[in-house]
Amino acid sequence: MNLSKIRNFSIIAHIDHGKSTVADRLLEKTGTISSRQMQAQVLDRMDLERERGITIKAKAVRMLYKQGEDCHILNLIDTPGHVDFSYEVSRALTACEGALLVVDASQGVEAQTLANTHLATEAGLTLIPVINKIDLNQADVPQASRQIKEILNIHTDPILVSAKEGRGIDALLEAIITRIPPPQGSLEPPLSALVFDSVFDPYKGVIIFVRVFSGEIKVKKKLVFLSNGVTLAPEEVGYMTPNLSKNDSIQTGEVGYVVTGLKDIHLISIGDTITEELHPVSKALRGYRPTKPFVFAGFYPPNPSDYETLKNALEKLHLSDSSFQFQPESSTALGFGYRCGFLGLLHMEIVKERLRREFNSEVLITAPNVIYRLKLKNKKHLSESTIEIDSPSKWPALDEIESIEEPMVHLMILLPKDTVGPVMQMAKDRRGIFIDMKYITAERVLLRYELPLAEMIIDFHDVLKSITKGYASFDYEPVGYRKDELVKLEILIHHDVVDAFSTIVHKDKAYYHGKAMVEKLRELIPRHMFEVAIQAQIQNRIIARESIKAYRKDVIAKCYGGDISRKRKLLERQKEGKKRMKQIGNVEIPNEAFMSFLEISKKES
């Protein structure tokens, strides 16, 4: 294998800047996919990816590009574009030597363009700036080129393309060959290969996608994962063209797939290193860390009898998306369900939609929460004194808590200068800590804040887009924990705590959130034959209350004249009946009430 003829690269961009369309044109130009098989977003296999115009799962494809007498192997590793999947982006970039940085000619540099550029620079990649959509009437190529130089500090000339029309693709392929360096490494053992993605096939089992840095992978050659010691003997190896194509081996510098023969996808960790069992490498490839969920929510079936259906659907979905976690939990209001952990709110939405489409399983979702750290009093050992909680139902009593810490994120917002004031006010309302403000161009401003993750997971994106008329973009990354005054807000309906409505809020916002919650529930819960009290409480103290009046039945309508004592007797009997009903009656809570926290958050913003 001649390493000088191989190029491994990725495509990075902000959402909707044309990354998937650029990939389509490269596949078409190199003849990897025939014009008869060609379709838009060919690497995006899921219906959700096509409908939303986003890449959810990383893809890899091997292209052969003939340049005169020479034939080059181009390995494209496509990456997701949303901030929720930034870890998957970083793993894909680690498997490459270069990246195409796509910028929309009409939009310019956005927040995720900046964030992905930093990831690529940290990975030591050679960046080729590409200005896409030059065919649009509103395209401003000089402005986009200037932003690439000033904001991203990239001074190489950008390649101008129109992926939709196929213009500039030849120049782009030429730049990939000339600018991106070939891979380095030795064919000699020991084997060292990076796992950058995995899928579960019902017939073949777990299939991993790897980039080989040294040595080679052959069928039946005993391998081991460095992070957990799991061994495997590959049943099949080969390349993605983009369909799986068998080969005898995958060698240094190449990207390919390995059919592991394993039946449990949870044994595989993205970013892990595989090596030979008999001659292992001394250390793993850099950058590996376990995938960690940031957002947690309860998933419950609308009908308790559908619990087994939901269980089977989650188990099957987990085989194709191991980045979300789930474990059983129960609620007094909703019955049996699951506590699920996600990479972000978009990830949660995608899992919910895939459950509905692929498994015909509808779910009720409780209020999303993040992981809080609680330091408890009177604990002898440090390991016992600090606990992590992802659900309000696990919250200990107030007198047991010494301090509470919540996760923080470093937030980067790119926005027009005219909307700086309202956005800064929004960040302040959400307990943001201002870091700095920088004019990156005459019209564009970069704001940086530290913000509690809990303040972002409901509707931050929608409110930001509304304030800036759609022109702002943002990106964030976790930066640890910060101590703050947080309380558990509980909702009582008919004097019983409904745990599905419980949430963790800041002490200063508790009254407003509780008041908004009871007002919303008063509108959603239907009237009963008895009066229903809806209350918000903190630490067993009621802070807000609303009442739903009882239906009134005119029991004396049948009395035409006669003695007044008869009417009194009927009214007393009705009064006793309502009193008894109030004591033993059950309140019916409609399904839409359990999603009311989303509306309340938007109203507060």
Secondary structure, DSSP 8 states (H G I E B T S, - for coil): --GGGEEEEEEEE-TTSSHHHHHHHHHHHTTSS-TTT--TTTT--SHHHHHHT---S-EEEEEEEEETTEEEEEEEEE---SGGGHHHHHHHHHT-SEEEEEEETTTB--HHHHHHHHHHHHTT-EEEEEEE-TTSTT--HHHHHHHHHHTS---S--EE-BTTTTBTHHHHHHHHHHHS------SSSS-EEEEEEEEEETTTEEEEEEEEEESEEETT--EEETTT--EE--SEEEEESSSEEEESEEETT-EEEEE---S-GGG--TT-EEEESSS--SS--TT-------EEEEEE-SSGGGHHHHHHHHHHHHHH-TTSEEEEEEETTTEEEEEEEESSHHHHHHHHHHHHHHH----EE---B--EEEEESS-SSHHHHEEEESSGGG---GGGEEEEEEEEEEEEEEEEGGGHHHHHHHHHHTT-EEEEEEESSSSEEEEEEEEEGGGTTTTHHHHHHHHTTT--EEEEEEEEEEE--EEEEEEEETTEE-GGG-EEEEGGGHHHHHHHHHHHHHHHS---SS-EEEEEEETTEEEEEEEE------TTTT--SS-HHHHHHHHHHHHHHHHHHHHH------GGGGGHHHHHHHHH-
